[in-house]
Amino acid sequence: MRHRFAHQCHKGSGNPISIKDAAAAMGHSVNTHMNSYGSYTDELAVEKAFERHAENRIEA
C-alpha cells in the first residue's frame, strides 16, 4: 500500500506532490523516501515537470 501511495503522489496526477510533502505524509525523511521510491522519477518525468512549470509560471 505504501508503494502505491508514493507512486500516486508522484505519477497519479498532472500536478504531482513534492518529494518533501510526500515524505512528510508517509512519516519519513526525504532521504528515506528517495531511497525507497526514487525509481518513480526518470529523465522524461523531470523534463515533463519542467515543461509544466514553464507553462504555468507566474511572470514577475
mmCIF file as gemmi writes it, N, C-alpha and C atoms, coordinates in Angstrom:
data_model
loop_
_atom_site.group_PDB
_atom_site.id
_atom_site.type_symbol
_atom_site.label_atom_id
_atom_site.label_alt_id
_atom_site.label_comp_id
_atom_site.label_asym_id
_atom_site.label_entity_id
_atom_site.label_seq_id
_atom_site.pdbx_PDB_ins_code
_atom_site.Cartn_x
_atom_site.Cartn_y
_atom_site.Cartn_z
_atom_site.occupancy
_atom_site.B_iso_or_equiv
_atom_site.pdbx_formal_charge
_atom_site.auth_seq_id
_atom_site.auth_asym_id
_atom_site.pdbx_PDB_model_num
ATOM 1 N N . MET Axp A 1 ? 0.826 -1.197 0 1 0 ? 1 A 1
ATOM 2 C CA . MET Axp A 1 ? 0 0 0 1 0 ? 1 A 1
ATOM 3 C C . MET Axp A 1 ? 0.869 1.26 0 1 0 ? 1 A 1
ATOM 4 N N . ARG Axp A 2 ? 1.984 1.248 0.713 1 0 ? 2 A 1
ATOM 5 C CA . ARG Axp A 2 ? 2.844 2.435 0.777 1 0 ? 2 A 1
ATOM 6 C C . ARG Axp A 2 ? 3.453 2.746 -0.591 1 0 ? 2 A 1
ATOM 7 N N . HIS Axp A 3 ? 3.857 1.705 -1.319 1 0 ? 3 A 1
ATOM 8 C CA . HIS Axp A 3 ? 4.429 1.931 -2.644 1 0 ? 3 A 1
ATOM 9 C C . HIS Axp A 3 ? 3.375 2.531 -3.574 1 0 ? 3 A 1
ATOM 10 N N . ARG Axp A 4 ? 2.164 2.049 -3.485 1 0 ? 4 A 1
ATOM 11 C CA . ARG Axp A 4 ? 1.076 2.57 -4.315 1 0 ? 4 A 1
ATOM 12 C C . ARG Axp A 4 ? 0.797 4.033 -3.973 1 0 ? 4 A 1
ATOM 13 N N . PHE Axp A 5 ? 0.792 4.36 -2.683 1 0 ? 5 A 1
ATOM 14 C CA . PHE Axp A 5 ? 0.561 5.734 -2.259 1 0 ? 5 A 1
ATOM 15 C C . PHE Axp A 5 ? 1.665 6.638 -2.806 1 0 ? 5 A 1
ATOM 16 N N . ALA Axp A 6 ? 2.921 6.228 -2.649 1 0 ? 6 A 1
ATOM 17 C CA . ALA Axp A 6 ? 4.041 7.033 -3.139 1 0 ? 6 A 1
ATOM 18 C C . ALA Axp A 6 ? 3.961 7.21 -4.651 1 0 ? 6 A 1
ATOM 19 N N . HIS Axp A 7 ? 3.629 6.139 -5.351 1 0 ? 7 A 1
ATOM 20 C CA . HIS Axp A 7 ? 3.512 6.224 -6.801 1 0 ? 7 A 1
ATOM 21 C C . HIS Axp A 7 ? 2.416 7.212 -7.197 1 0 ? 7 A 1
ATOM 22 N N . GLN Axp A 8 ? 1.286 7.167 -6.537 1 0 ? 8 A 1
ATOM 23 C CA . GLN Axp A 8 ? 0.19 8.08 -6.843 1 0 ? 8 A 1
ATOM 24 C C . GLN Axp A 8 ? 0.56 9.528 -6.52 1 0 ? 8 A 1
ATOM 25 N N . CYS Axp A 9 ? 1.347 9.731 -5.472 1 0 ? 9 A 1
ATOM 26 C CA . CYS Axp A 9 ? 1.793 11.09 -5.142 1 0 ? 9 A 1
ATOM 27 C C . CYS Axp A 9 ? 2.582 11.697 -6.296 1 0 ? 9 A 1
ATOM 28 N N . HIS Axp A 10 ? 3.397 10.883 -6.936 1 0 ? 10 A 1
ATOM 29 C CA . HIS Axp A 10 ? 4.313 11.405 -7.946 1 0 ? 10 A 1
ATOM 30 C C . HIS Axp A 10 ? 3.839 11.204 -9.377 1 0 ? 10 A 1
ATOM 31 N N . LYS Axp A 11 ? 3.029 10.198 -9.632 1 0 ? 11 A 1
ATOM 32 C CA . LYS Axp A 11 ? 2.638 9.889 -11.007 1 0 ? 11 A 1
ATOM 33 C C . LYS Axp A 11 ? 1.13 9.878 -11.236 1 0 ? 11 A 1
ATOM 34 N N . GLY Axp A 12 ? 0.338 10.041 -10.183 1 0 ? 12 A 1
ATOM 35 C CA . GLY Axp A 12 ? -1.101 9.881 -10.295 1 0 ? 12 A 1
ATOM 36 C C . GLY Axp A 12 ? -1.859 11.125 -10.694 1 0 ? 12 A 1
ATOM 37 N N . SER Axp A 13 ? -1.124 12.206 -11.029 1 0 ? 13 A 1
ATOM 38 C CA . SER Axp A 13 ? -1.783 13.46 -11.344 1 0 ? 13 A 1
ATOM 39 C C . SER Axp A 13 ? -0.878 14.292 -12.238 1 0 ? 13 A 1
ATOM 40 N N . GLY Axp A 14 ? -1.471 15.212 -12.959 1 0 ? 14 A 1
ATOM 41 C CA . GLY Axp A 14 ? -0.686 16.16 -13.732 1 0 ? 14 A 1
ATOM 42 C C . GLY Axp A 14 ? -0.021 17.194 -12.848 1 0 ? 14 A 1
ATOM 43 N N . ASN Axp A 15 ? -0.392 17.206 -11.581 1 0 ? 15 A 1
ATOM 44 C CA . ASN Axp A 15 ? 0.177 18.13 -10.604 1 0 ? 15 A 1
ATOM 45 C C . ASN Axp A 15 ? 0.728 17.308 -9.44 1 0 ? 15 A 1
ATOM 46 N N . PRO Axp A 16 ? 1.917 16.703 -9.626 1 0 ? 16 A 1
ATOM 47 C CA . PRO Axp A 16 ? 2.435 15.789 -8.603 1 0 ? 16 A 1
ATOM 48 C C . PRO Axp A 16 ? 2.764 16.479 -7.284 1 0 ? 16 A 1
ATOM 49 N N . ILE Axp A 17 ? 2.702 15.702 -6.219 1 0 ? 17 A 1
ATOM 50 C CA . ILE Axp A 17 ? 3.053 16.17 -4.878 1 0 ? 17 A 1
ATOM 51 C C . ILE Axp A 17 ? 4.57 16.169 -4.759 1 0 ? 17 A 1
ATOM 52 N N . SER Axp A 18 ? 5.118 17.164 -4.107 1 0 ? 18 A 1
ATOM 53 C CA . SER Axp A 18 ? 6.573 17.251 -3.963 1 0 ? 18 A 1
ATOM 54 C C . SER Axp A 18 ? 7.102 16.076 -3.145 1 0 ? 18 A 1
ATOM 55 N N . ILE Axp A 19 ? 8.362 15.776 -3.355 1 0 ? 19 A 1
ATOM 56 C CA . ILE Axp A 19 ? 9.011 14.697 -2.603 1 0 ? 19 A 1
ATOM 57 C C . ILE Axp A 19 ? 8.969 14.998 -1.116 1 0 ? 19 A 1
ATOM 58 N N . LYS Axp A 20 ? 9.251 16.239 -0.757 1 0 ? 20 A 1
ATOM 59 C CA . LYS Axp A 20 ? 9.254 16.636 0.657 1 0 ? 20 A 1
ATOM 60 C C . LYS Axp A 20 ? 7.872 16.428 1.29 1 0 ? 20 A 1
ATOM 61 N N . ASP Axp A 21 ? 6.827 16.829 0.598 1 0 ? 21 A 1
ATOM 62 C CA . ASP Axp A 21 ? 5.471 16.683 1.14 1 0 ? 21 A 1
ATOM 63 C C . ASP Axp A 21 ? 5.037 15.218 1.192 1 0 ? 21 A 1
ATOM 64 N N . ALA Axp A 22 ? 5.39 14.444 0.168 1 0 ? 22 A 1
ATOM 65 C CA . ALA Axp A 22 ? 5.044 13.02 0.176 1 0 ? 22 A 1
ATOM 66 C C . ALA Axp A 22 ? 5.764 12.299 1.31 1 0 ? 22 A 1
ATOM 67 N N . ALA Axp A 23 ? 7.038 12.623 1.504 1 0 ? 23 A 1
ATOM 68 C CA . ALA Axp A 23 ? 7.803 12.001 2.587 1 0 ? 23 A 1
ATOM 69 C C . ALA Axp A 23 ? 7.186 12.338 3.943 1 0 ? 23 A 1
ATOM 70 N N . ALA Axp A 24 ? 6.809 13.595 4.128 1 0 ? 24 A 1
ATOM 71 C CA . ALA Axp A 24 ? 6.19 14.003 5.399 1 0 ? 24 A 1
ATOM 72 C C . ALA Axp A 24 ? 4.869 13.279 5.622 1 0 ? 24 A 1
ATOM 73 N N . ALA Axp A 25 ? 4.072 13.15 4.568 1 0 ? 25 A 1
ATOM 74 C CA . ALA Axp A 25 ? 2.782 12.462 4.687 1 0 ? 25 A 1
ATOM 75 C C . ALA Axp A 25 ? 2.972 10.992 5.053 1 0 ? 25 A 1
ATOM 76 N N . MET Axp A 26 ? 4.086 10.412 4.601 1 0 ? 26 A 1
ATOM 77 C CA . MET Axp A 26 ? 4.351 8.997 4.866 1 0 ? 26 A 1
ATOM 78 C C . MET Axp A 26 ? 5.147 8.788 6.157 1 0 ? 26 A 1
ATOM 79 N N . GLY Axp A 27 ? 5.562 9.883 6.79 1 0 ? 27 A 1
ATOM 80 C CA . GLY Axp A 27 ? 6.223 9.784 8.091 1 0 ? 27 A 1
ATOM 81 C C . GLY Axp A 27 ? 7.685 9.399 8.042 1 0 ? 27 A 1
ATOM 82 N N . HIS Axp A 28 ? 8.376 9.771 6.97 1 0 ? 28 A 1
ATOM 83 C CA . HIS Axp A 28 ? 9.805 9.502 6.93 1 0 ? 28 A 1
ATOM 84 C C . HIS Axp A 28 ? 10.544 10.67 6.29 1 0 ? 28 A 1
ATOM 85 N N . SER Axp A 29 ? 11.88 10.591 6.251 1 0 ? 29 A 1
ATOM 86 C CA . SER Axp A 29 ? 12.698 11.672 5.714 1 0 ? 29 A 1
ATOM 87 C C . SER Axp A 29 ? 12.703 11.65 4.188 1 0 ? 29 A 1
ATOM 88 N N . VAL Axp A 30 ? 13.124 12.756 3.602 1 0 ? 30 A 1
ATOM 89 C CA . VAL Axp A 30 ? 13.272 12.834 2.147 1 0 ? 30 A 1
ATOM 90 C C . VAL Axp A 30 ? 14.287 11.799 1.679 1 0 ? 30 A 1
ATOM 91 N N . ASN Axp A 31 ? 15.374 11.619 2.432 1 0 ? 31 A 1
ATOM 92 C CA . ASN Axp A 31 ? 16.395 10.645 2.075 1 0 ? 31 A 1
ATOM 93 C C . ASN Axp A 31 ? 15.808 9.227 2.028 1 0 ? 31 A 1
ATOM 94 N N . THR Axp A 32 ? 15.051 8.857 3.032 1 0 ? 32 A 1
ATOM 95 C CA . THR Axp A 32 ? 14.406 7.542 3.057 1 0 ? 32 A 1
ATOM 96 C C . THR Axp A 32 ? 13.439 7.402 1.888 1 0 ? 32 A 1
ATOM 97 N N . HIS Axp A 33 ? 12.689 8.459 1.624 1 0 ? 33 A 1
ATOM 98 C CA . HIS Axp A 33 ? 11.727 8.439 0.521 1 0 ? 33 A 1
ATOM 99 C C . HIS Axp A 33 ? 12.436 8.202 -0.808 1 0 ? 33 A 1
ATOM 100 N N . MET Axp A 34 ? 13.516 8.934 -1.034 1 0 ? 34 A 1
ATOM 101 C CA . MET Axp A 34 ? 14.253 8.783 -2.292 1 0 ? 34 A 1
ATOM 102 C C . MET Axp A 34 ? 14.878 7.395 -2.409 1 0 ? 34 A 1
ATOM 103 N N . ASN Axp A 35 ? 15.376 6.86 -1.323 1 0 ? 35 A 1
ATOM 104 C CA . ASN Axp A 35 ? 15.964 5.518 -1.361 1 0 ? 35 A 1
ATOM 105 C C . ASN Axp A 35 ? 14.917 4.455 -1.673 1 0 ? 35 A 1
ATOM 106 N N . SER Axp A 36 ? 13.713 4.648 -1.168 1 0 ? 36 A 1
ATOM 107 C CA . SER Axp A 36 ? 12.658 3.643 -1.353 1 0 ? 36 A 1
ATOM 108 C C . SER Axp A 36 ? 11.835 3.848 -2.616 1 0 ? 36 A 1
ATOM 109 N N . TYR Axp A 37 ? 11.585 5.102 -2.977 1 0 ? 37 A 1
ATOM 110 C CA . TYR Axp A 37 ? 10.64 5.389 -4.05 1 0 ? 37 A 1
ATOM 111 C C . TYR Axp A 37 ? 11.223 6.256 -5.165 1 0 ? 37 A 1
ATOM 112 N N . GLY Axp A 38 ? 12.502 6.516 -5.139 1 0 ? 38 A 1
ATOM 113 C CA . GLY Axp A 38 ? 13.148 7.378 -6.131 1 0 ? 38 A 1
ATOM 114 C C . GLY Axp A 38 ? 13.074 6.84 -7.544 1 0 ? 38 A 1
ATOM 115 N N . SER Axp A 39 ? 12.828 5.57 -7.681 1 0 ? 39 A 1
ATOM 116 C CA . SER Axp A 39 ? 12.76 4.977 -9.023 1 0 ? 39 A 1
ATOM 117 C C . SER Axp A 39 ? 11.536 5.453 -9.795 1 0 ? 39 A 1
ATOM 118 N N . TYR Axp A 40 ? 10.597 6.138 -9.142 1 0 ? 40 A 1
ATOM 119 C CA . TYR Axp A 40 ? 9.416 6.622 -9.833 1 0 ? 40 A 1
ATOM 120 C C . TYR Axp A 40 ? 9.72 7.857 -10.681 1 0 ? 40 A 1
ATOM 121 N N . THR Axp A 41 ? 10.932 8.392 -10.557 1 0 ? 41 A 1
ATOM 122 C CA . THR Axp A 41 ? 11.33 9.544 -11.346 1 0 ? 41 A 1
ATOM 123 C C . THR Axp A 41 ? 12.37 9.114 -12.366 1 0 ? 41 A 1
ATOM 124 N N . ASP Axp A 42 ? 12.184 9.533 -13.605 1 0 ? 42 A 1
ATOM 125 C CA . ASP Axp A 42 ? 13.16 9.259 -14.647 1 0 ? 42 A 1
ATOM 126 C C . ASP Axp A 42 ? 13.395 10.554 -15.435 1 0 ? 42 A 1
ATOM 127 N N . GLU Axp A 43 ? 14.285 10.531 -16.406 1 0 ? 43 A 1
ATOM 128 C CA . GLU Axp A 43 ? 14.613 11.74 -17.16 1 0 ? 43 A 1
ATOM 129 C C . GLU Axp A 43 ? 13.399 12.351 -17.84 1 0 ? 43 A 1
ATOM 130 N N . LEU Axp A 44 ? 12.562 11.522 -18.437 1 0 ? 44 A 1
ATOM 131 C CA . LEU Axp A 44 ? 11.377 12.03 -19.12 1 0 ? 44 A 1
ATOM 132 C C . LEU Axp A 44 ? 10.431 12.715 -18.132 1 0 ? 44 A 1
ATOM 133 N N . ALA Axp A 45 ? 10.266 12.144 -16.952 1 0 ? 45 A 1
ATOM 134 C CA . ALA Axp A 45 ? 9.393 12.743 -15.941 1 0 ? 45 A 1
ATOM 135 C C . ALA Axp A 45 ? 9.923 14.101 -15.504 1 0 ? 45 A 1
ATOM 136 N N . VAL Axp A 46 ? 11.228 14.222 -15.348 1 0 ? 46 A 1
ATOM 137 C CA . VAL Axp A 46 ? 11.832 15.503 -14.961 1 0 ? 46 A 1
ATOM 138 C C . VAL Axp A 46 ? 11.612 16.533 -16.066 1 0 ? 46 A 1
ATOM 139 N N . GLU Axp A 47 ? 11.826 16.126 -17.312 1 0 ? 47 A 1
ATOM 140 C CA . GLU Axp A 47 ? 11.621 17.032 -18.437 1 0 ? 47 A 1
ATOM 141 C C . GLU Axp A 47 ? 10.181 17.516 -18.495 1 0 ? 47 A 1
ATOM 142 N N . LYS Axp A 48 ? 9.222 16.614 -18.328 1 0 ? 48 A 1
ATOM 143 C CA . LYS Axp A 48 ? 7.808 16.984 -18.351 1 0 ? 48 A 1
ATOM 144 C C . LYS Axp A 48 ? 7.448 17.909 -17.185 1 0 ? 48 A 1
ATOM 145 N N . ALA Axp A 49 ? 8.037 17.664 -16.02 1 0 ? 49 A 1
ATOM 146 C CA . ALA Axp A 49 ? 7.773 18.516 -14.857 1 0 ? 49 A 1
ATOM 147 C C . ALA Axp A 49 ? 8.22 19.952 -15.137 1 0 ? 49 A 1
ATOM 148 N N . PHE Axp A 50 ? 9.382 20.118 -15.762 1 0 ? 50 A 1
ATOM 149 C CA . PHE Axp A 50 ? 9.853 21.458 -16.08 1 0 ? 50 A 1
ATOM 150 C C . PHE Axp A 50 ? 9.012 22.1 -17.177 1 0 ? 50 A 1
ATOM 151 N N . GLU Axp A 51 ? 8.51 21.319 -18.11 1 0 ? 51 A 1
ATOM 152 C CA . GLU Axp A 51 ? 7.611 21.854 -19.129 1 0 ? 51 A 1
ATOM 153 C C . GLU Axp A 51 ? 6.326 22.368 -18.488 1 0 ? 51 A 1
ATOM 154 N N . ARG Axp A 52 ? 5.749 21.574 -17.566 1 0 ? 52 A 1
ATOM 155 C CA . ARG Axp A 52 ? 4.525 22.011 -16.858 1 0 ? 52 A 1
ATOM 156 C C . ARG Axp A 52 ? 4.802 23.278 -16.058 1 0 ? 52 A 1
ATOM 157 N N . HIS Axp A 53 ? 5.969 23.332 -15.437 1 0 ? 53 A 1
ATOM 158 C CA . HIS Axp A 53 ? 6.344 24.508 -14.648 1 0 ? 53 A 1
ATOM 159 C C . HIS Axp A 53 ? 6.408 25.743 -15.546 1 0 ? 53 A 1
ATOM 160 N N . ALA Axp A 54 ? 7.056 25.613 -16.696 1 0 ? 54 A 1
ATOM 161 C CA . ALA Axp A 54 ? 7.196 26.741 -17.616 1 0 ? 54 A 1
ATOM 162 C C . ALA Axp A 54 ? 5.837 27.21 -18.128 1 0 ? 54 A 1
ATOM 163 N N . GLU Axp A 55 ? 4.932 26.27 -18.381 1 0 ? 55 A 1
ATOM 164 C CA . GLU Axp A 55 ? 3.595 26.627 -18.879 1 0 ? 55 A 1
ATOM 165 C C . GLU Axp A 55 ? 2.78 27.41 -17.851 1 0 ? 55 A 1
ATOM 166 N N . ASN Axp A 56 ? 3.015 27.137 -16.575 1 0 ? 56 A 1
ATOM 167 C CA . ASN Axp A 56 ? 2.215 27.747 -15.506 1 0 ? 56 A 1
ATOM 168 C C . ASN Axp A 56 ? 2.986 28.775 -14.694 1 0 ? 56 A 1
ATOM 169 N N . ARG Axp A 57 ? 4.106 29.211 -15.221 1 0 ? 57 A 1
ATOM 170 C CA . ARG Axp A 57 ? 4.971 30.14 -14.49 1 0 ? 57 A 1
ATOM 171 C C . ARG Axp A 57 ? 4.304 31.501 -14.344 1 0 ? 57 A 1
ATOM 172 N N . ILE Axp A 58 ? 4.508 32.118 -13.223 1 0 ? 58 A 1
ATOM 173 C CA . ILE Axp A 58 ? 3.987 33.453 -12.953 1 0 ? 58 A 1
ATOM 174 C C . ILE Axp A 58 ? 5.074 34.456 -13.34 1 0 ? 58 A 1
ATOM 175 N N . GLU Axp A 59 ? 4.728 35.376 -14.212 1 0 ? 59 A 1
ATOM 176 C CA . GLU Axp A 59 ? 5.693 36.387 -14.654 1 0 ? 59 A 1
ATOM 177 C C . GLU Axp A 59 ? 5.829 37.448 -13.565 1 0 ? 59 A 1
ATOM 178 N N . ALA Axp A 60 ? 7.067 37.818 -13.274 1 0 ? 60 A 1
ATOM 179 C CA . ALA Axp A 60 ? 7.321 38.844 -12.247 1 0 ? 60 A 1
ATOM 180 C C . ALA Axp A 60 ? 7.52 40.191 -12.878 1 0 ? 60 A 1
